[in-house]
Amino acid sequence: MTNEPINPERRQFLLDTLVAAASIPAFYFPLTAQADGVSPVASNNVRFLQRSDSDYLKHRQIFNKRITAMPKYIAVCANEKGVQEAVHFARTAKLPVAVKSGGHSFEGFSTNDGGLMIDLSGMNVPKYNSSSKTLLIQPGSKLGGVYSYLNQFGRLIPAGSCAGVGVAGLTLGGGYGFFARQLGLTCDSLLRVRMVDGKGQIHDSQNNPDLLWACKGGGNGNFGIITELEFKTHPAPTHFNSYRYKYRNLTPETATKLAERWFELMKTLPNTAYSSWVLNGKHLTVLLTDTASTPGTTLKAIDTKLKTGATEVMTPRKDTFLTGIQRYRGTTDPIYFKNVSAGYYNSFTDLKTMLPSICKKIASAKMTTILQINTMGGAINNPALESTAAYPHRKFAFMGELQTYYDKASQTKDAEQIVRDIQGQLTAGGITAHYRNYPDVEIKGWETAYYGTNYPRLQEMKRKFDPDNVIRHPQSVRL
C-alpha cells in the first residue's frame, strides 16, 4: 500500500515533523495449517526458508512490528516460474498463501502464521519504454526506486511518497498521493498485469479485461500473485512546492473550527495541489503541496487564509521534482503502529457532530495518536473511470486515516483500544466507506466498506482464479 502510500513511512515522516517537528494477533490462527510429511524443493527459481534458517527473520519482517506472525515457510521467488513453484507446493502441502512485495500492509495481510509467505522482494527490475512511454515493473519494485528510475526520463506514475512501499500492493488497492488529483489514482495508470492464480496458472490481462478491472483496487492478496505490471507514465513536473502551517495547544472546539475552515478552503484547491489536515494530540499541522511552476491566485488565497491563526508557518520550499518528493520518503526501519482507514467524507458535515469528541479523545491519548484527513477529488472523480476499476469510492472528496505510534510491544493493546474507540465513534456517526489499503481487521462489513457494490463481481473472480481459496488473509475476498 500517503498521501499513500501514504502508507506507514509517510506517517513516520509526518510524525517526526509533528513531534519534533506482541503478540500474534488472534485473527491469524484460522489460517494455520500443517505441512507435515511434505517438503518443498528449491530450484534456481525459488528458495524456501524455514524458521531455523539464518535468512528467515530478515524475510519474515514486515514494516509493522506489531505483527509477529511466523509463516511455516517463506518462498523467496526469483521469477514468475518460482511463484508458480511456490503455489504448487502450497497446494500440495495444504498451506494458505500470503503475498509480500513491500510488506507494508497495515494489518499484516502480507504474512500469516503457520502458512506460506511468498516473498517477491527480489523481483524488482523496472524497464521504461521510451517509444510507448510505458513502465514495466516487477512486484518487488518499491516506490522510491521507481521515482528515481523514471526521473532520468522526466516521467512519473501518480503514487504516494513512501520510498519503501511496494508499487504492486499500492496499485492493487487503488493508490493515491500528491499527484492523484491531477493524474488519477495509481491504478488508473495501470495498463496490464500478469498473474499466477491459486492453481499456479499464468494469466495476462491482455486476454482478460476483467482481470485488469479487478486489479485496479480489488487485487490485494485476493485471488492471485501479480508478477508483472505495466503502466502508462506521465511527464514529471519541473518543481515540487511545499507549504506547512502549525497550530498549537488547541482545544477540541478550536481544532474543530480549524477543520471546518480547512474543508471549506479545499473546495477551491487546484488539481495540481494536495493537502492534509493532521491532528496530533493538541497540535495541528496542515500540509499543502503543489506542482505548478508558480502558485496561482487561488492557491495564494488559500495560503493567506491558512496563515491566519497559525503559530508557525514554514517558508515555502520550491524544490526540483525528485528532491521535493524525497522529502517525504520516510523511514524504512520497522516500527510499532496501528493505523486504519478513518473513512471517506464528502464534506465537513460528515464529521461535524462527532469531531469535537474525537479531538478530545486524541488529546487525552497516552501515546502519539493522529487523525489525518487527505484531499481526494479532482481527476479521481472522473465518472468515465467508474467502470474501469474495482475501486468504488471516487465520489468522495476526502479520506481519513487514524494512526497510533508507540515504542514497545507491551503497549499494543492500549494502542488498539484507542483506535477501536475512535473508530467506533466514526461508525456510530455514519462513516461506513473505507480505503482498502488502510484495512482494519475489526471493521464490520468490510466487504462493502472496501469494495461497495463491486464485491460480488470480485467474488466471481475469486471463484474463477482461486476456487480452493489457497491465497487468503483475514479480509480476502470470500468464495
N, C-alpha and C positions, 0 to 999 in steps of 0.2 A: 504494500500500500501501500503541511500542507499545504494555509496554503496547501498540501498534500503532502504530497505527500507525504504535505502535512502528514505527517507521519511522525513518529516519536522524535526523530533527530531535530526537526524544526522546532518541536515543542521544547527540546532541551535548549536550543538557541534562545527561544523566547524566555524560557525560564531563567537562563543566565542573565539576560538583559533586564528581566524583571526583578530578580533577587539581588543581583549585583548590579545590577542592570545588565515458610516456603515449603511452602509445602506444595505437593502436587494437587492441582485443583480436582475436586471430586468429579467434575463433569468429564474427565478424561477416561475414567475407568470403564465405561461401556465399550470403549474402543479396544480394550485389552484383548489380546489373542495369543495363541500358542503356536510355536513353530517346531515343536519337539519332533525329532526324527527327520527333519528336513533341513538341509544345509544349502546355503547359496553357493554358486560357483562364480568366482571372479573371472574377469576377462580384461582385454585391453579397453573395453567399453565402459566397464563399471567395476568398482571395488566395494565390498561390503564390510562395514565396520561393526564390531560388537563392543560391548561396554568395557571389555578388557583391553581393547586396542588403544594405542597411545594417541591416535588422532581422533578418537571418538568424541571426547568432550569439546574439542575445537569445532567439530562439525555439528554437534548437538546444540551448541549455544545459539540462542536467538537473541534479538535485541532486548526483549523484556525479561529481566532477571526474575520477575515474579513467577514466570512459567518455568517449572522444573521437570517437566515430563521427560521420560527416558525411553526412546524407541528401543526395541529389541535389536533392530538392525538399522544402519544408515547406509543407503546405497548412494555412493558418490559417483555421479554419472559424468562421463567424458563427452558423450554424444547421444544422439537420438536412439541409436541402437542400444546403448546402455540403459536408457529409460525403458525401452521395451523389455530388456532382460530383467530389469528390476521388477516391472509389473508382473511378468510371468512368474518370477519367484514368489512374489506376494500372493498370487493366486494359488500356487501350489501349496504354500505354507499357511494359507488362510489368514493372512495378516492384513489389517487395514493399512491403507496408504495415506500419508500426509505429504504435502509437496512444499519444499522450501526453495525459494530463489534468493530473496534478500533477507528473509527471516524477520520481517517487521510486523507481522500480524499482531495486532494489539492483544488479542486473546490467545495467541499461541496456536492458531489453527494450522501453522506450518510444521507442527510436530505432533506426537502422540505418545502415549505410554504403553509400551509393550508391542507396538506395531512396527511398521517400516516407514522411515522417513526417506524420501527421495530428495537428495541434495543436488541442486542444479547450479550451484555457485561457480563451478568450474567451466560451465558453458556460458561464456561471456564475451564472445567476439562480435564487435559491430562491423558493419560494412555499408558504406554510403555509395549510392549510385548517382554520379554527377549528371548523367543523362536524364534519368527519370526523377531525380531529386527525392529519392526514397531511401529509407534507412532499414537495413535488415539486421536484427539483433537476435541473440540467443537469450533464454530466460534468466540466466545468471547475471546479465548486464545490469549495472547499478547506475542510478541517475547521475551521480557526479561524473562518472566516466563518460556517459553518453553526452552530457552537456559539453564536456571538454573536447570530446572527439568531433562532435558536429560543429563546434565553434571554428575549427580550422577551415570549414567550408562556408561559414557565415549562415548556418542553419540551426534550427531547433525543433524539438517536438514540445507541444504545450504540456507541461507537467508541474510537479511540485519543486521543492528546493533541497530536500534532504539527500545528501550525497550517497548515503548507504542504502537507500531504498531500492528494491528490485523493480525495474520498469515493468516487468511482466505482471507482478501482483498489483501494482498501482493501476495499470491499464485494465486488467480483468475485473476490477471493482469499480471502474469508471475513470478516476484520476482527474484531479483538478489542481490548480495552483495559480501563480501570479498571472499566467497568460490565458486562463480559461475564458475570461470574459471577452477577450478579443478573438481567440482562435478555437474555442470549444474545449471540451474535455479531452484528456489524453486519448481515450478510446475513440473519439470522433476522428482522430487521425490514423487509426488502425485500418490497414487495407487488407491484411491477410494473416492467417495463423496456420501453423502445423501443430498437430496434437496427437499424442499417444493416448488412446482411450483406456478404459478399465479392463479391456480384454487384451491389451497390448498391441492393438492395431493402429496404424497411422492414418490420419485424415488431414486433408488440406482444404481450407475454407474456399479455395478457388472452385472446388467441386461441391461445396455445401454452404450456400449463403446463410442458412440457419445457424451454422456453427459460428460464423463471424458475428452474427447478431448476438448470440448468447455470450460470446467472449467480450462484448462491449458492455461490461457492467455486471455480468452474471456468471463469470467463469472461474472464480477463485476456489480451487480445490473441490469442485463440484462433480465433474464427470470426465476429467482428462488432465493430462500433463502437457502444457504448451512447450514446444521445443524450438519454435521459431516465430518471430513476429516481424511484420513488415509495416512500416509507417510512411505516410507522406510527411515531408518536412516543410518547415516554413522559414522565411527569412528571419534571421535573428535581428532584434532591434539594435541600433547603434549604441544606445545608452540604457541604463537602468537607474532610475531615480528613486531614492528612499527618503521618507519623512517619518518622524516619530514624535508623539506627544504623550506626556505623562501627567497624571492627575493623582495626587497622593492623599492619604488619610481621609478616604471617603466614607460617608455613612451609606447604608443601603439605599436611602432615599436619593442622595446626590448621585450615587452610581447609576441608579435607575434613570434619573433625569439626563445624565450624560449619554446613556444608552438611547433614550428617546431622541435626543438631538442627533446622535450618530446615524441612527436608522433613517432619519429624515434627510440628512445630508447625502446619504448614499443613494438616494433616488436619482441624483444628478451625476453620479460618478461616471466619468468617461469609461468606455470599454477598454481603453489602454491601461486603466488603473485597477488596483486591487486594494482592499483594506481589511484589517482585522481589529475587532474590539476585544481587548484581552484584560479580564479582571482577575487579579492575583491577590487574594486576601482583601485588604482595604485599598489597594492601589490599582489604577487603570492605566494601561498603555494602549494607544491607538497607533497602529502601523498603517502606513499608506505608501504604495509604490506605483510607479508609472513608467511606461516605456516610450512615451512620446519624447521627441527630441527636445522640446521646450514645453513647459506647463501651459495648458490653455486657460482661458478665462474662467471656466467652470472649476477647474482644479485649484486655481488661485483663490477662488471664493471659498471653497471647502477648507483650504489651508488656513485662511484667515479666521474662519469660524472655529476650527479645531484649536487654534491657539488661545482662544478666549477661555480663561479659567484654568489653563494648563499650568502646572508648577514647573515643568521642564519641557523645552522644545528643542529638539535636535536640529542642528544646522543641516539643511537638506544636502544629501550626497548625490552627486551625479557621476556614476561610475560607467566604465565600459560594461557591456553586457555580462561577460563571463565573471568579471570581478564583482559586479553587483550581485549576481545570483549566488556566488560562492560565499558571500557574507552570511547567507542563511543555510549553509550546508550542514551545520550541526556536528555533533559528535558521533563517532561510530562505536564507542565503547558501550557495552550493555549497561542498562540502568534499571532501577526498580520503578515501575509506574503502573497505574491503572487508568487507562484512557478509553472513553467511549463516545459514540455519537451523542450529542445533546439535541438532535433533531433538526429538521428543516423548518424555516419560517417564511411567511410571506411579507410580514412587516412587524413593527414593534407591538402592534395589537396582539399578536400571538403570544407574547411574553409579558405583557403589561401587568396582569394581575399577580403573577407568580414571581416576577423578577425581584422585588424587594426582599422576599423571604429567602430566595436563592442567594442573593448577595449577602444576606445576614449569615446564612449557613457557611458560605465561603470565607467570610471574615472571621468566623469563630473556629474554623478548622484547625486542628493541631499540626497539620502538615501542609505543605505547599499544595494549594488547590486552585485550579484555574478554570474559568468559563471563557471560552474563546468563540467569538462569532465572526464568521468569514463571509465576504460578499460573493454571491454567485451571480446569476443573471447574465446579461449580455448575450454572447454567442451561444452560451449553454442553453438558453431559452428557445433557440431556433426550432419552430414547430416542424420544420422539414426533417429534423433529425429524430423525431419521436419514434418512427417506425424502424429506424436503422440500428437501434441498440436496445439491449435489455435494461439499461439504466433508466429508471422510471421517474426521476424527480426533477425534471427540467423546469417545471413551472415555478419552483421556489426561488426566492431572491437571496436567501441567506441560509447558512448552515452553521450549526453549533457543535462545539466539542467540549467535553468535560474531562478534566485532567487532574490527576494527583501524582506527586512525585515524593519518594521517600528513600531512606538510606539503608534500612535493614529489613530482612525477611520477616522479623517479628512484628513489623508494622503493617503487614499485608492486610490483615483482617480489618484494621481500622481504616485503611485506605479504601478498601472495597465497600465498607459501610458508608463512608462519606459519599461515594459515587452512587450507591444504592439509594440513599436518602434523597439526593438531589434529582436523580433520575426519576424517582417516584413522584416528586413534585411536578416534573415536566410531563410525565404521563397523565397524572391527575388533571393537569391543565390542558390536556388535549393534544399534546405533541406525540404523534404516532409514526411519522415518516422518518427513516434513519438511513445514514450512509453506510453501505456495506463494508467499506474499507475501514470503518471505525466501529467494529462489532461490539456487542455487549452480550455475554453469554446468558445473562439473566433477563433479557428483554422478552416480553411476552409478544407473541405473534410476529416473530422476526421474519417469517416468510413474506408477509405483505409489507412489513416495515421496511425491509431492504428492497424488495422486488415489485411491490404493488401488484397490479393485475397481470404482470408478466410471469409470476411464479408458476402457474400451470404449464405454460409453454416451456419453462426451464425443466420442469419435471418430465416432460416428453423427451427432452434432450438427455436427461439422466437415464431414462429407460432405454434409450437408443444406444448410448455410448458406454454406460456403466450399469448394466442390468443386475449385476451381482453386488453392487454397492461396495466395490473394492476401495475406491477413493472417497474418503469421508472424514468429516470432523464434526464437532458438536452442532454446527449450524450449516452443514452442507445440504444441498437440495435433496429432498427425500424422494424415494421411488413412488 
